[in-house]
């Protein structure tokens, strides 16, 4: 009786909590959802999710139940959740949507999750949004989805009906990529580039970079064979970094991911990369070795390759890389010469912007190098610039430093 009484009391409270967020249709067919939207003159919000998708679960648990999200969405949208994968645990409601889910996935090229599809009150697809977000950004995104000028499929219709001017094509190609419609993004990008008389303007090279994701893309040869022109327009090493990014993905990583998890044949990897991309091979292999040995927790090899990379290519390292390399040395290396080198990298990492995490790395290295007073000063600076959990972590480190603890092993 006591349990029953508690359930009686809690049921209205649970229902009230659920009402605060987005109201999703349950027990309705796709045809019935469209009919309701038409009758109420509302757009349709469709959450395309899978059971294995972490961001999908985050949205359902943290964003959809929020009152401000519900207030906005329930006023403008009829909402429905559609499970795109199939599992042995699926209930009858999910199973009834199997055929529609497969058709929706195929027709609208749903390839990433979560994907949110937006339909007009008359059932026409008008927009899509891909990926999770915080509540305010979510509301902004679906405010934009109500505006025809910002609706992806509305703009795509203009393209299919013949609008092909340069400015429109450039904007639509970027929009297609943002919406994860990669097939149309590539097609529209090619049409835009075909209209350009000069590919080597900053605007066109930036565009080309965005749409060059493989060695088969038209822009790849530009970055590979005309690096001087690219770098003159976009900045030092931009062309080489693009080629390295693609070479790593196509020619290096596949040789590292062995089914038997055996160690890479680095001699073979280096030989194949040097034959294809001699100008970037050494740098690419060193960077890859750092990533690989860090991943497999081989400290000695990770540190050795970091030192080798920094000796030859350290001038190219960005602040994030400098901090990561310095922190790896702090954690894994006890050689004072190595520590002194890492101190220089670490100090460079926050030369232009004092990021607390980077300053914390510097303070830790100072402490390990025996420079306790300097370490305390920098750790306090990092702590004062940080907030929340980050600040608490630095407070803890500061106390350990004051006590003279050896905490890195």
C-alpha positions in Angstrom: 0.0 0.0 0.0 2.8 2.4 0.9 4.5 1.9 -2.6 1.2 2.4 -4.3 0.6 5.6 -2.4 4.0 6.9 -3.3 3.4 6.1 -7.0 0.1 7.9 -6.8 1.8 11.0 -5.4 4.8 10.9 -7.7 2.9 10.2 -11.0 1.6 13.8 -11.5 5.0 15.2 -10.5 6.7 13.0 -13.1 4.2 14.0 -15.7 4.7 17.7 -14.9 8.5 17.2 -15.3 8.0 15.6 -18.7 5.7 18.4 -19.8 8.4 21.0 -19.3 10.5 19.7 -22.2 9.7 18.8 -25.8 6.5 16.9 -26.3 7.2 14.0 -28.6 4.5 12.1 -30.4 4.0 8.5 -29.3 2.0 5.8 -31.0 1.5 7.8 -34.1 2.4 6.8 -37.7 4.5 9.1 -39.9 1.2 9.8 -41.9 -0.5 10.8 -38.6 2.3 13.0 -37.5 2.2 14.9 -40.9 -1.6 15.2 -40.6 -1.4 16.7 -37.1 1.3 19.2 -38.2 -0.9 20.3 -41.2 -4.0 20.6 -39.0 -2.1 22.7 -36.4 -0.1 24.6 -39.0 3.2 23.7 -37.3 6.5 22.5 -38.6 7.7 19.0 -37.8 10.9 18.3 -35.8 12.2 14.8 -36.4 15.0 13.5 -34.1 16.8 10.8 -36.1 18.8 8.9 -33.5 20.4 5.5 -32.9 20.6 3.4 -29.7 24.4 3.5 -29.7 24.8 7.3 -30.3 26.3 9.1 -27.2 25.3 12.7 -28.4 21.8 11.4 -29.1 21.5 10.2 -25.5 22.9 13.5 -24.2 20.3 15.5 -26.1 17.4 13.3 -24.8 18.6 13.4 -21.2 19.9 17.0 -20.9 18.5 19.3 -23.6 15.1 18.1 -24.7 13.7 18.1 -21.1 14.6 21.7 -20.5 11.7 24.0 -19.9 12.9 26.8 -22.3 13.6 24.3 -25.0 10.1 22.8 -24.6 8.4 26.2 -24.5 10.0 27.2 -27.9 9.7 23.9 -29.7 6.2 23.0 -28.5 4.8 26.3 -29.8 6.4 25.9 -33.3 6.8 22.2 -33.9 5.1 18.8 -33.8 8.0 16.6 -32.6 8.7 12.9 -33.2 11.7 10.7 -32.4 12.7 8.1 -35.0 15.1 5.3 -34.2 17.3 4.6 -37.2 19.0 1.3 -36.1 17.3 -1.9 -35.3 17.9 -4.0 -32.1 16.5 -7.1 -30.4 15.1 -4.9 -27.6 12.9 -2.7 -29.9 9.3 -2.4 -28.8 6.3 -2.5 -31.1 6.2 1.3 -31.6 9.8 1.3 -32.8 9.2 -1.7 -35.1 6.2 0.1 -36.7 8.5 2.8 -37.8 11.1 0.4 -39.4 10.0 0.9 -43.0 9.6 4.7 -42.6 13.0 5.0 -40.9 14.7 3.2 -43.7 13.0 5.3 -46.3 13.9 8.5 -44.4 17.5 7.5 -44.0 17.8 6.8 -47.7 15.8 9.7 -49.0 17.5 12.4 -46.9 21.0 10.8 -46.7 21.1 10.5 -42.9 24.7 9.5 -42.2 25.6 11.1 -38.9 23.8 11.1 -35.6 21.9 12.9 -34.3 20.4 14.3 -37.4 17.4 16.5 -37.0 15.1 16.9 -39.9 12.6 19.8 -40.3 9.5 19.6 -42.4 7.0 22.4 -43.3 3.4 22.1 -42.2 2.5 20.7 -45.6 5.1 17.8 -45.2 7.9 19.2 -47.4 11.4 18.8 -46.1 12.9 22.2 -45.6 15.9 21.9 -43.3 18.3 19.6 -41.4 20.6 20.2 -38.5 23.4 17.7 -37.6 25.0 17.1 -34.2 24.2 17.9 -30.6 24.3 21.3 -28.9 23.6 23.2 -25.7 20.1 24.5 -25.1 20.5 28.1 -26.3 22.3 27.0 -29.5 19.6 24.4 -30.1 16.9 27.1 -29.9 18.9 29.4 -32.2 19.3 26.5 -34.7 15.6 25.7 -34.9 14.7 29.4 -35.0 16.8 29.6 -38.2 15.1 26.4 -39.5 11.8 28.4 -39.6 13.4 31.1 -41.9 13.2 30.1 -45.6 16.4 32.1 -46.3 18.3 29.8 -43.9 16.5 26.5 -44.8 18.9 24.2 -46.5 16.4 22.3 -48.7 14.6 25.5 -49.6 17.9 26.9 -50.9 18.7 23.5 -52.6 15.4 23.7 -54.5 16.5 27.1 -55.9 19.7 25.4 -57.1 17.8 22.5 -58.8 15.5 25.0 -60.4 18.5 26.7 -62.1 20.0 29.4 -59.8 23.7 29.0 -60.4 25.4 32.4 -59.8 28.8 32.4 -58.1 27.8 33.9 -54.8 24.8 31.5 -54.4 26.8 28.4 -55.3 29.6 29.2 -52.8 27.1 29.9 -50.0 25.1 26.7 -50.8 28.2 24.5 -51.0 29.3 25.6 -47.5 25.7 25.1 -46.3 25.5 21.6 -47.8 28.8 20.7 -46.0 27.5 22.2 -42.7 24.4 20.1 -43.1 26.4 17.0 -43.8 25.0 16.5 -47.3 28.4 15.6 -48.6 27.2 14.3 -52.0 25.5 17.7 -52.9 28.3 19.6 -51.2 30.9 18.1 -53.6 28.7 18.5 -56.6 27.9 22.2 -55.9 31.6 22.9 -55.0 32.7 21.6 -58.4 30.2 23.8 -60.2 31.4 26.8 -58.3 35.1 26.1 -59.0 34.3 25.5 -62.7 33.2 29.2 -62.9 36.4 30.6 -61.4 39.0 32.1 -63.7 41.6 32.4 -60.9 41.7 29.6 -58.3 44.6 31.3 -56.4 42.7 34.1 -54.6 42.4 33.7 -50.8 38.7 33.2 -51.1 38.9 30.5 -53.6 41.8 28.7 -51.9 40.0 28.7 -48.6 37.0 27.3 -50.4 39.2 24.7 -52.1 40.7 23.7 -48.8 37.3 23.1 -47.3 36.3 20.8 -50.1 39.6 18.9 -50.5 39.3 15.9 -48.2 41.0 13.2 -50.3 43.7 12.8 -52.9 41.0 12.3 -55.5 39.4 15.7 -55.0 40.3 18.3 -57.6 42.0 20.7 -55.1 44.5 18.1 -54.0 46.9 18.7 -56.9 46.8 22.5 -56.2 48.0 21.9 -52.6 50.5 19.3 -53.6 52.0 20.9 -56.7 51.5 24.7 -56.1 52.3 25.0 -52.4 54.1 28.3 -53.0 51.0 30.0 -54.4 48.7 28.5 -51.7 51.0 29.6 -48.9 51.5 33.1 -50.3 47.7 33.6 -50.2 46.8 31.7 -47.0 49.9 31.6 -44.9 53.0 29.6 -44.2 52.8 25.7 -44.4 49.0 25.7 -45.2 49.5 23.6 -48.3 51.9 21.2 -46.7 49.5 20.7 -43.7 46.6 19.9 -46.0 48.7 17.3 -47.9 49.9 15.8 -44.7 46.4 15.5 -43.3 45.2 13.6 -46.4 48.4 11.5 -46.7 48.1 10.5 -43.1 44.5 9.4 -43.5 45.0 7.5 -46.8 48.6 6.2 -46.7 49.7 6.0 -43.1 46.9 5.2 -40.7 45.6 2.2 -42.7 49.1 0.6 -42.3 48.9 1.1 -38.5 45.5 -0.4 -37.9 46.4 -4.1 -38.1 43.8 -6.7 -37.1 46.3 -8.6 -35.1 47.4 -5.4 -33.3 51.0 -6.1 -34.1 53.6 -3.3 -34.2 53.8 -1.2 -37.4 56.5 -1.9 -39.9 57.8 1.6 -39.8 60.4 0.9 -42.5 57.7 -0.1 -44.9 55.5 2.9 -43.9 58.3 5.4 -44.4 59.3 3.8 -47.7 55.8 4.1 -49.2 55.2 7.7 -47.9 58.6 8.9 -49.2 58.0 7.4 -52.6 54.7 9.3 -52.9 55.2 12.5 -50.9 59.0 13.0 -50.4 58.8 16.6 -49.3 56.6 15.9 -46.3 57.4 12.3 -45.5 59.8 12.8 -42.6 57.6 15.3 -40.8 54.5 13.2 -41.3 56.2 10.0 -40.0 57.6 11.7 -36.9 54.1 13.2 -36.1 52.5 9.8 -36.6 55.0 8.1 -34.4 54.3 10.5 -31.6 50.6 9.8 -31.9 51.1 6.1 -32.1 53.5 5.7 -29.2 51.4 8.0 -27.0 48.3 5.9 -27.9 50.0 2.6 -27.0 51.5 4.2 -23.9 55.1 3.6 -24.9 56.6 6.5 -23.0 60.2 6.2 -24.1 59.4 6.1 -27.8 56.8 8.9 -27.5 59.3 11.2 -25.8 62.1 10.3 -28.2 60.0 11.1 -31.2 58.7 14.3 -29.6 62.3 15.5 -29.1 63.3 14.5 -32.7 60.2 16.3 -34.1 60.8 19.5 -32.1 64.5 19.5 -33.0 63.7 19.7 -36.7 60.1 21.0 -36.9 59.5 22.7 -33.6 59.2 26.1 -35.3 56.0 24.8 -36.9 54.3 23.5 -33.8 51.1 25.3 -32.8 50.3 26.2 -29.1 48.1 23.1 -28.6 50.9 20.8 -29.9 53.5 22.5 -27.8 51.4 22.0 -24.7 50.7 18.4 -25.4 54.4 17.6 -26.1 55.5 19.5 -23.0 52.9 17.6 -20.8 54.0 14.3 -22.2 57.6 15.1 -21.2 56.5 16.2 -17.8 54.7 12.9 -17.2 57.1 10.5 -18.9 60.6 11.9 -18.9 63.0 12.3 -15.9 66.0 13.5 -17.9 66.6 17.1 -16.9 67.9 18.1 -20.3 64.6 16.9 -21.7 62.7 18.8 -19.0 64.5 22.0 -19.9 63.7 21.6 -23.5 60.0 21.1 -22.7 60.0 24.2 -20.5 60.9 26.3 -23.6 58.1 24.6 -25.7 55.6 25.1 -22.8 56.5 28.8 -22.4 56.0 29.3 -26.1 52.5 27.7 -26.0 51.0 30.7 -24.0 53.2 33.5 -25.3 50.3 35.1 -27.2 47.4 34.0 -25.0 47.6 33.0 -21.3 45.6 29.8 -21.3 45.3 28.4 -17.7 45.9 24.8 -18.8 49.1 25.7 -20.7 50.3 27.7 -17.8 49.7 24.8 -15.5 51.9 22.6 -17.7 54.6 25.2 -17.4 54.3 25.3 -13.7 54.5 21.5 -13.4 57.6 21.4 -15.5 59.2 24.1 -13.4 58.4 22.1 -10.3 59.9 18.9 -11.7 63.0 20.8 -12.7 63.4 21.9 -9.0 62.4 25.5 -9.5 59.8 25.4 -6.8 59.3 29.1 -6.2 58.7 29.8 -9.9 56.4 26.8 -10.1 54.3 28.0 -7.2 53.9 31.5 -8.8 52.9 30.1 -12.2 50.5 27.5 -10.7 48.8 30.3 -8.7 48.5 32.4 -11.9 46.9 29.4 -13.7 44.5 28.8 -10.8 43.5 32.5 -10.6 42.6 32.5 -14.4 40.7 29.2 -14.2 37.2 28.5 -13.0 35.1 25.5 -11.8 36.7 22.1 -11.7 39.8 23.3 -13.5 40.5 25.8 -10.6 40.0 23.1 -8.0 42.5 20.8 -9.8 45.1 23.6 -9.8 44.4 24.3 -6.1 45.2 20.6 -5.4 48.4 20.7 -7.5 49.4 23.9 -5.7 49.0 22.2 -2.3 51.1 19.2 -3.5 53.8 21.6 -4.7 53.8 23.4 -1.3 54.2 20.1 0.5 57.1 19.1 -1.8 55.3 16.0 -3.0 56.5 14.0 -6.0 53.2 13.3 -7.8 54.0 12.5 -11.4 54.8 8.8 -11.0 
